[in-house]
Amino acid sequence: MKIDEMTIREAREIAQMFGGAAGAKPSPFPAGSAWLIRTVTMAWTGRVRAVVGDFLVLDSAAWIADTGRYSAATKAENLTEVEPAGDGVIVGIGAIVDARPWSGDLPTDVK
């Protein structure tokens, strides 16, 4: 096989054998999954719409000004202070300190 005669399909098949497209970064945030995300300045909850480059796009997002006791917030999914932000919130992946999956309903009411 001559590389300059490869079809796009053949190139894609080879890329998949090595983990996807060249330069693609793996992400622990699959589309549709819900998360509690702590960043360097604040926390967010939301459902991942997409990972675009170094950014998460969240739907049903809420800015969490105060989680209360973190262990209680993650177990009971009961947050102290919540500001709903809606859809299309963009969070820089480089600002994420930690994240945990969110299994309950995402908070949608001001608290």
C-alpha positions in Angstrom: 0.0 0.0 0.0 1.3 3.4 -1.0 0.5 6.1 1.6 -0.2 8.7 -1.1 -2.8 6.4 -2.7 -4.7 5.7 0.6 -8.4 6.4 0.6 -10.0 8.5 3.4 -11.6 5.3 4.7 -8.3 3.5 4.9 -6.7 6.4 6.8 -9.6 6.5 9.3 -9.3 2.8 9.9 -5.6 3.2 10.6 -6.3 6.2 12.9 -8.8 4.1 14.9 -6.3 1.4 15.4 -4.1 3.9 17.2 -6.9 5.5 19.4 -8.7 7.8 17.0 -7.8 10.9 15.0 -4.4 12.4 15.2 -4.2 14.9 18.0 -7.5 13.8 19.5 -7.5 13.9 23.3 -9.4 11.2 25.3 -12.1 12.6 27.6 -13.7 11.3 30.7 -16.8 13.4 30.0 -19.1 11.4 27.6 -21.9 13.4 26.0 -25.1 13.0 28.0 -23.4 12.4 31.3 -24.1 14.6 34.4 -21.4 16.0 36.6 -20.5 18.0 39.7 -17.4 19.9 38.5 -15.2 22.0 40.8 -13.0 24.5 39.1 -10.3 26.8 40.4 -12.9 29.5 41.2 -16.3 27.8 41.5 -18.3 24.7 41.0 -20.8 23.7 38.3 -23.4 21.0 37.8 -24.6 20.1 34.3 -25.1 17.5 31.6 -22.3 17.3 29.0 -23.5 18.3 25.5 -20.1 18.1 24.0 -16.4 18.4 24.5 -15.0 20.9 22.0 -11.2 21.2 22.1 -10.3 22.1 25.7 -13.9 23.1 26.7 -16.9 21.3 28.0 -20.3 22.6 26.9 -22.9 21.9 29.6 -26.7 21.9 29.4 -29.0 22.2 32.4 -26.0 23.8 34.1 -26.0 25.5 37.5 -23.3 27.6 39.2 -22.8 26.2 42.7 -21.7 29.0 44.9 -21.6 26.8 48.0 -21.6 23.0 48.1 -21.9 22.9 51.8 -20.0 19.9 53.2 -18.6 18.3 50.1 -19.0 14.7 51.3 -22.7 15.5 52.1 -23.2 17.2 48.8 -21.9 14.3 46.8 -23.8 11.6 48.8 -27.1 13.4 49.2 -26.8 15.6 46.2 -27.9 18.4 48.4 -26.2 21.7 47.6 -26.3 24.8 49.8 -26.3 27.6 47.2 -27.4 27.1 43.6 -27.7 29.6 40.7 -29.3 27.9 37.6 -27.5 29.0 34.3 -29.4 27.0 31.7 -27.9 25.5 28.5 -24.7 26.2 26.6 -22.5 27.0 29.6 -18.8 26.6 28.6 -16.2 25.4 31.1 -12.5 25.3 30.4 -11.2 21.8 31.0 -7.9 23.4 32.2 -9.7 25.0 35.1 -11.1 21.8 36.4 -9.8 20.7 39.8 -11.9 17.6 40.2 -15.2 16.2 39.0 -17.6 13.5 40.0 -20.5 11.9 38.2 -23.9 13.2 39.3 -26.6 10.5 39.5 -29.6 12.4 40.7 -31.7 15.2 39.2 -29.6 18.2 38.3 -30.5 21.3 40.4 -32.7 23.7 38.5 -34.1 25.9 41.3 -32.4 28.9 42.9 -31.3 28.1 46.4 
